[in-house]
């Protein structure tokens, strides 16, 4: 895997953790840390989806049009998604649905479809349903290239036609981001056939524009008279962050960009651990904040949420602490649980 792509995965998960951490601190302490700059960390979801489209097409390019590779494709994808999810799901309370308060419907919806009639055990797992939908659509490409291309084109057009009714998951705007990622993979391959000096220049320009569009979209969206919670269905976030993510991916074709990210071992480690971090971060943010609140009350007798002595500096420190340690928790889960589990399953079930 490209160093830059792994680094982007790290950046994406950091944005999401900072987004939820900001809400946690503001909701419980009363002051937005870092002037609310991470209120737009939800853009990490857009980057994740574009990266997913890029990675799946790049990893399975040679499987397209070869139906006998379909079973192998699904084994590879399901082993990547479900085993570590199930372990964390059970650890965080999924076991209660089949032991204490038996609710098989909610259990199966949570465990397999990342949805629920009431509440998700892992609240952020709703995004995984979009991943599964994309995997199924991509499978048509493996069965037949022409049929798969038509299916993706019909999917794309249907999403646009359904723009004003984003409640239907299969045709939600988010699905465009996977298609953007596939487009980025295709364009990147074409760019790399150019003269080395030309594709390096194009890639560096794309990388720079990607950063500008990403920041510009955040600023523009912040000035719109819309609720911050409307981001999942707002066209500005889909198009703006989607385009920015495509440009960043195209930037990975630059040897200079790739070499720069190669030196960032910590960011790449976070990228490797991004799935584990993503699954555990809401739990760890809550646990760490409660720990800090408890220790503060014992040491000073003042509750963090009682309105006394509130300051921007304290909120900044709180966010930094719970985010850093939440990421560390996720990295530990990745190194000690997810990575060994994947190695075992791939060795024994994927030939």
N, C-alpha and C positions, 0 to 999 in steps of 0.2 A: 504494500500500500504506500502511496505517496506520502512523504513527510508533511507536506502542506495540508493534505486532506485530513490526516489525523489531527493536525494542529487545529484545523477548522472545527473538527468535532469537539475538541477541547474548548475552543472559544464558544461554541454553541451551548454546551452544557453549563459553562460558567455564566453565560448570559441568563439562562433559565434559573440557575441557583440564585444569582444576584437579584433577579426579578422577584422570586418568591421570598427571598431574605429581606428585601426592601419592604415588601408588604407586611411581613411578620414583625419587623421592627416598628414600622409606622403604626400598625394596628395595635400593638401592645405597649409602645413607648410614647407615641404621639407626635413624633417628628420624623420627617422623611430623611433618611441618611443620604449624604452626598447630593443634596438638593434635588433628590428624586430622579437623578440621571439614569438610574437603572430601572425606572418604571417601564422602559422599553426593551427590557431584557427578554420579553416574550418573542422577540425577533429570533432568538435562538431556535425556536421551533421551526421557523421558516427555513433557516439555514440547515437544520437537521434534515428536513424533508428533501430539499434540493440535493444535499449530499447523498441521501439515500438513493435517489434516482440516478445520480452519477455513479455511485459505487455498484449498485446492482447491475446496471448496463455494462460497466467496465469489467466486473467480475465474471459476468455470464455472457459476454459477447460471443464467445466460441460455442455456446450452447444453443444459440438462436437457430431455429429451424431443425433441431435434432430432437425429436419427441422422446427418444430413449433416455435423454438426459433429464427428463421432467421429474422423475422420482428422486434422483440425486439432488436436483435443484431444491425441491421441497424439503428433503431431509436436511440439507445444509441450512436453509433459511429457518426452519422450525426449531432446529437445535440451537441456533443462534438466539432466538427470541424467547422460547418458552421455559427451558429448565431453570435458569437463574431467576426468571420472573416468578415461577412457581415457588421456589425456595423463599424468596423475599415476601411474596404474597402470603404464604403460610406463616412466616415469622411475624409479620405485621398484623395478623389477626384473621387470615382467611380460614384457619382451622376452626374458628368458632361457628362457621356456617354448616359444618358437618359434625359438630360435637355438642356445643352448648345450646345455641339457638339454631336448630336445624332448618336450613333454607337452601335446598338444593338448586333452585332456580337462580338465586343470587350468586351462589357459589360458582356454578357453571358459567354464568354471564361474566363474572369477574375473572375466572381462571382461563377462559378460552377466547372470549370475544371482547375483553377489555371494556365492558360496559356493565351497567346495573340499573335495575329499576329504582333503587334508592340511592346508595352511596358506594363509590369505588373504594376498595381497601387501599389501593395505591392510586391516589387521586389523579396523578399525571398519566396513568396508563391509557387514558382515552386516546392519546395520540397513536398508540400501537395499533388500534383498529384501522387507522388509515394506512399504516405500513402493511398490514395483512391484505387489505383491499388491493394495494399496489402490487404486492407479490402475486396475487391471483391474476391480475390483468397482465403482468409481465409473463406469466406462465404461458399465455396464449402465443406469445412470440416464440417461445421454445417449441411449442407444438408445430407452429407454422409461421414463418416470417411474414408472409403477405397477410395472412389472417390477423396476426398480432398487430401489424402496422395499422390495419383497418380498425381493429378494436380500440387501439389507443387514439386514433383520429376521431372515432365516434365518441369515445369517452370525453375527449377534449371539447368537442363541439357541444356535447350534452351538458357539460359543466357550464359553459358559457351561456347556453340557452336557459339553464336553471339558476342563473346568477342571483335572481331576486328571491330564491327559495333555498337558502343554504342549509336548512335543517336536515335534508336528506344526506346522510354521510357519504354514500357512494358518489354523489354529485356535488359535494362540498367544494368550495374554492381551494381548500388546502390541497386537493388532489392535483391541481395545476402545478404545484411545486415539484412533485415527482417527475412530471413531464418536462418541466424546466431543467431538472437535473439530468435527465436523459439527453435533452438537447445540448446541455453543456458538455456532456461526455462525447457526443458526436462532433460538436464544433472543435473541441480540444484535439481530437484525433486529426481533423482536417487541418487545423492550424499547424500541427507538428510536422506536416508534410511540406510546409513552406521552407524556404531557406532559413537556416538557423538564426541568422541575425534578424530576419523579418519576424519569425514567430516569437523570438525572445522579446522584441520590441512590442508586438501586439499583446503579448501576455503581461508584460509589465504595465502597459497602459490599462489593460483590463483590470489588473489588480488594484491600481490606483483609483480607477473609476468606481470599482466595487466598494472601496472604503468610503468614497465621497457619496455615492448613492445610498449606502447604508446609513451614514450619519445624516444625510439630507432627508431621508424618509422619516427618521426619528424626529427631526426638528419640525418637518412639515406636519406630521401627524399630531405632534404635541400642540400645534397651533390651530388644529381643527376643533370645532365646537362639538366634540363627540365624547362619549364616555370612554374611559380607558379600557373598560371591560368589553368594548365592541370590537376589539382587535381581531378576534378569530374570523370574522366575516367581512371586515372592511376591505374594500378593493385597494386602498392605498397601501396597506400592509402587505397584501398578497403580491401585488405588482412591484411595489418598491423594494421590499426585502427580498422578494423572489429574484428580481433582476440583479440586485446587488450580489446575491449569493451566486448567481450564474457567472457574473463578472469575476468574482473571487476565485471560483473554480477554474475559469479560463486562465487566470493568473498563475495557476499551479504549473502551467506548461513552461513557465520561465525558469531556467536553471538557477538564476539569481534568487528568485522567490523560494524555490525549493531548497536551495542551499541555506538561506536565511532561517527557514523553519527547521532544517535538520539540526541546527545548533540548539534549538529550544527543547531540551529533553523533558523538562517538567510539563510543558504544554502538550507534548506528544504523549506523555504518560497519562495526563488527564484525558486526552483523546481516546487512548486505549481503554481507559476505565469509564468512559462517558456513559455507557449503558447502566452500569452499576451505580454510578453517581446519580444518574437521572432517577433511578427507581427508589433510592433510599433517601434522597436529599430532603424531601418534605418532612419525613420522620425525624431525621437528624437535626434539621433546622429547629424544629419544635423542641426536641429533647435538649439541645444545647442552649436555646434561649431560656427554657425553664430552669436549667442548671445555673446559668448566670444570674437569673432573677432570684433563685433560692439563696445562692451564695452571697449576693449583694444584700439581701434582706437580713441575713444572719450577721453579716459584718457591719452594716451601717444602720439597720433598723428601718431603712427607707425602701419602699417598694418601687420598682422601676416604672410601674404604670400608675403611680399616684399623683403625677403632675408636679412633683417637687424636684427642683434642680435639673429640669430637662435642658438639654443642650444639643446642638448639632454635632459637636465633637463626640459626645457620648453615643449618639445614634450611629455615627460613623464607625466608632470602635466596636459597637455591638454587631453591626452588619459584617464587618471585617472578620471578627472572631467566629461568628456562627457559620459564615460562608467557608472560611479556610478549613475549619474542622469538619464541616459537612463534606467537603471535597475529600479530605483525608479519610473519612469513614468510607466513602465510596471507593477510594483507591484500595483500601484494605480489603473490602469485600471483593473487589476485582482480582487482586493478587492472591488472596487466600481461598476464595470460593469460586468465582466465575471462571478465572483462567484455568485452574486445575480441572474443573468440571467440563469445560469446553474441550480441553486436550483429551480427556478420557472419552468423551462422547464421539469426537471426531476420529479418534484412533479406532474405536470399536464399532462405529455405525456408519462412518463415511469412508468409503474406499476410493 
